[in-house]
Amino acid sequence: MKAPPSGDKHAPYSIAGVVAAIAAIMIAATGLGHSLPLFSILLKNYGVSDSLIGLNTAMYALGFTALAPFFPRIIIALGLKPFIFICVTLMVVSYGAIYLAGDTIWLWYPIRAVYGFAVAGIFVGSEIWVNKLAPPHIRGQIIGIYTTFVALGLALGPLLVDLYGYNGLLPFAIGMGIFALAALPICFVKAPKPSPQHSAKGFFKFIPKAPATFLSAAIFAAVESAILVFLPILAIEKGWGAEIGARSISVYGFGMLAMQYLIGRFADRTGHNRTLTFCAVGCLVMSIIFCTLNDTPFTLFPILFLWGGLLAGLYTVGLTIVGARFDENDITATNTGLVFTFGVGAVLGPLSAGLVRQWTGPDGLSLFLILLLGLYAVMVWQRRHKTLP
C-alpha cells in the first residue's frame, strides 16, 4: 500500500490507521460470522419456526437500520474512536445477554436489535476511517483488501462453531472474547476526523442519485444473510449434518476472501460500472446453478466459493464508488447511507427467505435468491453507462 503524498494532512498515520481499521473490522467480522450459524442452530433446536428464525435474525439489522440515520451526528459529537469503543462494548454485552436469555426466545429480539446497532456502528466507523485515508488512485484495491479481511473474519467465525460446537457457555465465551479484541488495534492510532457539516439524516438525499450503488449493499446483505441463516438448516434438512452447513458457510466466506482484492484491482483498471455489472450478472448465474445442484457438498462448495466472491464484490465496488464519486466532505453521510441500505437488506433478506421457505419448502431459498438477484442485475445493466450507477 502506498502512502499518500507528503502534503496530505493524514500522511503521518495513514498506513497505520488503515491497517488498524482493517484489523478491527476483521476481528468483529469473525464474531459476526460466529454468531449467525450459532444463533440459527440454537433457535432451530429450541423449536422456533423458519419464519421466526428469519425475523429474529432480521432484528439485528432492524436495530441498526432504525438508528443509522443518527450515526453521523453521534460520530461527529464523540469522534470515530470513542464511537467504535462503545460499539465493541455493546457487542460483548449483548452476546453474553443472549446466553443468559437461553430458551426465553422473546428476549432474543431486543437483545439482537442492540447487537445490530453495535455491529453496524463498527462497520460504519471502520469504513469511514478507511475511505478517508485511502489514496484515490488505489482506492479500489484498498477497499478490496478491506473486504478481503471482512471475508476472512466471516469465514473463520463458522469454523469456530464447527470446532467448539454450539452447546453451553463455551461458544458464547469465545464470541465475547473475539468482540473484545476488536477494540485493540485502534487503541494505538489516531482516527481521521469526520466531516461536520452533515446532519443526522443527510445521507437520504444521496441514495436517489446512485440507486444501484447503494442497493449493492442491500442486495449483498439480503442474499448473504439468507444464505448464512438458512444454509446450515438446509444442510440438516438434506441430511448433510450441521458440520457440513458450517463448512459450507466457510467455503462461501473463503470465496469472498480470495476474490475481493482482484475485484477491487479490476475496478481501478477497467471501471467501476463495468465491474459492478459483471458481479451482478455473475451472482444471478450462480444462483441459477445453485438451484439445479445435486444434493451433495462436492457440487455445492465450488458454486458457493464463486458466489461468495461475486456477491461480496457488489459491496466492494459499491463502497469504492462511494469513496471515489462523492465529495470527500460527504464520506461520513454516504458511508452511513451504504450501511443503512445494508441494514434494510439484512432485515428483508432472512425474513423474506424464511417466509418463502415456509410457503414452498426448502427449495424456496433458491427461488427467492434468483428473483432478487435477477431484478438487481436488470437494474445494474440498465444503469451501466451512468456516472453514478
Secondary structure, DSSP 8 states (H G I E B T S, - for coil): -----TT-TTGGGHHHHHHHHHHHHHHHHHHHHHHHHHHHHHHHHTT--HHHHHHHHHHHHHHHHHHGGGHHHHHHHH-HHHHHHHHHHHHHHHHHHHHHHTT-HHHHHHHHHHHHHHHHHHHHHHHHHHHHHS-GGGHHHHHHHHHHHHHHHHHHHHHHHHHH-SSSSHHHHHHHHHHHHTTSGGGGS------SS--TTGGGGTGGGSHHHHHHHHHHHHHHHHHHHHHHHHHHHTTS-HHHHHHHHHHHHHHHHHHHHHHHHHHHHH-HHHHHHHHHHHHHHHHHHHHT--SSHHHHHHHHHHHHHHHHHHHHHHHHHHHHHS-GGGHHHHHHHHHHHHHHHHHHHHHHHHHHHHHH-TTHHHHHHHHHHHHHHHHHHHTTTSS--
